[in-house]
């Protein structure tokens, strides 16, 4: 099993999160990268950290974007 490289922080009912998920799925499929998603509302610390910035996408622990996820930036981060 591949190590998870991408984390999508989201919350239910967030339309930007739905769009970010589509970008993450497409780019991770392209790169053969494993990904996971984490609902920030299930953890008070995450909710405090990310607040209204969701969706947030990290690659290898580094934030690559929030709100509207740029597929080119994500692709570049996955290639590195």
TIMARTOR-872442 format. One record per atom (N, C-alpha, C, O): residue in three letters; x, z, y. Coordinates in steps of 0.001 Angstrom, whole numbers, padded with zeros to 6 digits, always signed. Each point is the difference from the previous one (the first is absolute). Example, Ala and Ser with C-alpha at 12.3 -4.5 7.8 and 13.67 -1.06 7.14 Angstrom:
ALA+013190+007800-005690 ALA-000890+000000+001190 ALA+000900+000000+001200 ALA+001036+000665-000019 SER-001386-001385+001069 SER+000820+000060+001190 SER-000770+000730+001090 SER+000509+000169+001108 
//
This chain:
UNK+000845+000000-001188 UNK-000845+000000+001188 UNK+000886+000000+001245 UNK+000965+000759+000087 UNK-001301-001607+000862 UNK+000775-000112+001234 UNK-000219+001234+000875 UNK-001083+000583+000027 UNK+002141-000209+000683 UNK-000095+001108+000942 UNK-000914-000407+001150 UNK+000076-001129+000485 UNK-000936+002039-000049 UNK-000907-000278+001101 UNK+000788-000093+001299 UNK+000664+000956+000401 UNK-000741-002102+000251 UNK+000727-000225+001255 UNK-000897+000085+001221 UNK+000461+000334+001092 UNK-001743-000636-001272 UNK-000904-000105+001145 UNK-001097+001056-000120 UNK-000604+000184-001057 UNK+000368+000501+002171 UNK-001105+000951+000076 UNK-000897-000397+001157 UNK+000456-000214+001124 UNK-001744+000120-001428 UNK-001024-000265+001004 UNK-000762+001298+000233 UNK-000684+000493-000897 UNK+000802+000056+002095 UNK-000771+001172+000392 UNK-001276-000497+000656 UNK+000049-000801+000934 UNK-001192+001272-001419 UNK-001288-000530+000443 UNK-001022+001120+000092 UNK+000286+001152-000327 UNK-001482-001511+000778 UNK-001158+000896-000102 UNK-001218-000857-000317 UNK-000074-001168+000381 UNK-000868+001764-001077 UNK-001230-000705-000355 UNK-000758-000393+001253 UNK+000007+000721+000998 UNK-000662-001872-001062 UNK-000830-000465+001097 UNK+000774-000633+001136 UNK-000558-000236+001071 UNK+001822-000041-001282 UNK+000874-000563+001037 UNK+000147-001505-000255 UNK+000607-000401-000993 UNK-001155-000428+001879 UNK+000074-001453-000217 UNK+001429-000517+000119 UNK+000363-000953-000689 UNK+000463+001564+001554 UNK+001401-000417+000078 UNK+000741+000338-001294 UNK+000919-000713-000403 UNK-001327+001799-000236 UNK+000612+000382-001282 UNK-000325-001032-001076 UNK+000846-000323-000833 UNK-002067-000189+000855 UNK-000383-001031-000973 UNK+000846-001252+000188 UNK+000448-000603-000976 UNK-000230+000213+002228 UNK+000830-001177+000276 UNK+001452+000268-000387 UNK+000660-000870-000568 UNK-000161+002064+000870 UNK+001377+000355-000364 UNK+000184-000051-001515 UNK+001038-000448-000485 UNK-002039+000903-000260 UNK+000074-000030-001461 UNK+000155-001434-000494 UNK+000780-000258-000917 UNK-001517-000676+001516 UNK+000112-001412-000399 UNK+001418-000520+000253 UNK+000558-000721-000828 UNK+000018+001088+001971 UNK+001372-000429+000323 UNK+000991+000621-000991 UNK+000876-000690-000521 UNK-001017+001973+000268 UNK+000908+000692-000929 UNK-000083-000613-001391 UNK+001028-000268-000623 UNK-002233+000048+000136 UNK-000163-000581-001337 UNK+000665-001373-000061 UNK+000745-000286-000937 UNK-001008-000559+001922 UNK+000558-001357-000011 UNK+001521+000023+000050 UNK+000654-000706-000768 UNK-000086+001506+001659 UNK+001456+000011+000151 UNK+000699+000699-001158 UNK+001094-000406-000391 UNK-001698+001437-000159 UNK+000595+000670-001161 UNK-000082-000897-001231 UNK+000930-000028-000806 UNK-002020-000696+000655 UNK-000093-000961-001104 UNK+001073-001065+000140 UNK+000648-000358-000984 UNK-000453-000149+002181 UNK+001007-001029+000269 UNK+001401+000508-000356 UNK+000804-000726-000585 UNK-000522+001995+000950 UNK+001336+000567-000191 UNK+000171+000680-001357 UNK+001114+000371-000369 UNK-002203-000205-000373 UNK+000081+000732-001265 UNK+000284+001476+000219 UNK+000657+000641-000820 UNK-001157-000101+001935 UNK+000256+001394+000363 UNK-001201+000871-000352 UNK-001150-000413+000151 UNK+001435+001616-000620 UNK-001052+000966-000286 UNK-000425+000686+001294 UNK+000812+000214+000900 UNK-002104+000129-000822 UNK-000510+000665+001191 UNK-001005+001060-000395 UNK-000519+000009-001115 UNK+000258+000883+002053 UNK-001002+001051-000202 UNK-000747+000198+001301 UNK+000470-000402+001064 UNK-001631+001020-001152 UNK-000716+000338+001222 UNK-000318+001488-000006 UNK-000226+000602-001050 UNK+000213-000024+002246 UNK-000229+001423+000174 UNK-001040+000186+001093 UNK+000166-000487+001119 UNK-001246+001199-001455 UNK-001053+000303+000966 UNK+000462+001184+000854 UNK+000139+001111-000510 UNK+000098-001339+001802 UNK+000518+001059+000861 UNK-000991+001152+000161 UNK+000398+001113+000345 UNK-001672-001367-000590 UNK-000997+001051+000171 UNK-000038+000985-001164 UNK-000766+000963+000037 UNK+001572-001186-001060 UNK+000056+000932-001128 UNK+001094+001039+000185 UNK+000159+000883-000842 UNK+000599-000973+001928 UNK+001136+000890+000226 UNK+000111+000290+001496 UNK+000206-000911+000801 UNK-000343+002183-000433 UNK+000032+000382+001406 UNK+001281-000408+000709 UNK-000040-000399+001164 UNK+001179+000494-001848 UNK+001279-000379+000605 UNK+000042-001493+000305 UNK+000445-000411+001072 UNK-000917-000407-002035 UNK-000033-001449+000224 UNK-000974-000365+001112 UNK+000281-000869+000826 UNK-001428+001539-000814 UNK-000994-000265+001049 UNK+000596+000321+001371 UNK-000212-000743+000958 UNK+000959+001848-000862 UNK+000643+000376+001269 UNK+001105-000989+000374 UNK+000161-000342+001172 UNK+000593-000113-002167 UNK+001127-000909+000263 UNK-000479-001376+000441 UNK+000522-000559+000965 UNK-001521+000002-001671 UNK-000410-001375+000260 UNK-001232-000126+000881 UNK-000196-001036+000636 UNK-000637+002065-000586 UNK-001151+000042+000896 UNK-000732-001322+000110 UNK-000536-000515-000982 UNK+000521-000025+002184 UNK-000702-001258+000269 UNK+000890-001225-000150 UNK-000399-001101+000380 UNK+001589+001270-000923 UNK+000919-001139-000170 UNK-000273-000807-001262 UNK+000581-001070-000180 UNK-001456+001564-000699 UNK-000240-000718-001248 UNK-000628-001355+000284 UNK-000751-000153+000963 UNK+001054-000816-001793 UNK+000888+000074-001154 UNK+001471+000024+000417 UNK+000388-000539+001037 UNK+000403+001177-001876 UNK+001450+000027+000164 UNK+000605-000514-001293 UNK-000422+000391-001088 UNK+001412-001269+001207 UNK+000686-000525-001184 UNK+001466+000371+000079 UNK+000673-000249+001001 UNK-000187+000858-002093 UNK+001419+000320-000138 UNK+000593-000828-001127 UNK-000649-000254-001014 UNK+001896-000163+001211 UNK+000770-000651-001059 UNK+001257+000834-000182 UNK+000769+000199+000940 UNK-000571+000280-002147 UNK+001158+000835-000323 UNK+000116+001178+000966 UNK+001104+000382+000388 UNK-002249+000194+000001 UNK-000019+001179+000844 UNK+000105-000249+001492 UNK+000002+000952+000780 UNK+000086-002218-000359 UNK+000108-000339+001416 UNK-001282-000679+000460 UNK-000460-000958-000622 UNK-000114+001451+001708 UNK-001227-000599+000530 UNK+000293-001420+000460 UNK+000935-000252+000759 UNK-001759-000663-001240 UNK+000136-001411+000361 UNK-001122-000468+000923 UNK+000080-001084+000578 UNK-001106+001884-000442 UNK-001074-000383+000903 UNK-001182+000931-000120 UNK-000136+000753-000964 UNK-000724-000827+001981 UNK-001251+000751-000009 UNK-001051-000819+000729 UNK+000324-000947+000716 UNK-001568+001314-000900 UNK-001184-000695+000504 UNK-000116-001400-000587 UNK-000743-000192-000963 UNK+001447-000783+001505 UNK-000064-001352-000548 UNK+001356-000315-000634 UNK+001027-000038+000678 UNK-001048-000184-001974 UNK+001240-000172-000759 UNK+000426-001464+000036 UNK-000767-000892-000363 UNK+001988+000661+000802 UNK+000563-001341+000120 UNK+000564-000424-001357 UNK+000957+000605-000483 UNK-001534-001634-000136 UNK+000482-000405-001328 UNK+001453-000466+000010 UNK+000716+000209-000979 UNK-000267-000835+002062 UNK+001388-000479+000069 UNK+000960+001188+000039 UNK+001025-000002-000681 UNK-001359+001004+001470 UNK+000852+001201+000059 UNK+000041+000689-001356 UNK+001069+000428-000437 UNK-002202-000313-000235 UNK-000038+000610-001327 UNK+000813-000815-000992 UNK+000764+000563-000785 UNK-000919-001879+000810 UNK+000769-000886-000890 UNK+001499+000174+000225 UNK+000768+000070-000960 UNK-000353-000001+002209 UNK+001407+000182+000333 UNK+000525+001335-000504 UNK+001104+000071-000539 UNK-001884+000982+000709 UNK+000405+001319-000480 UNK+000115+000020-001520 UNK+000899+000643-000544 UNK-001785-001330-000135 UNK+000062-000048-001474 UNK+001170-000817-000500 UNK+000490+000227-001106 UNK-000038-001172+001904 UNK+001130-000842-000402 UNK+001345+000718+000161 UNK+000996-000366-000624 UNK-000993+001396+001475 UNK+001238+000722+000294 UNK+000390+001016-001027 UNK+001025+000665+000147 
//
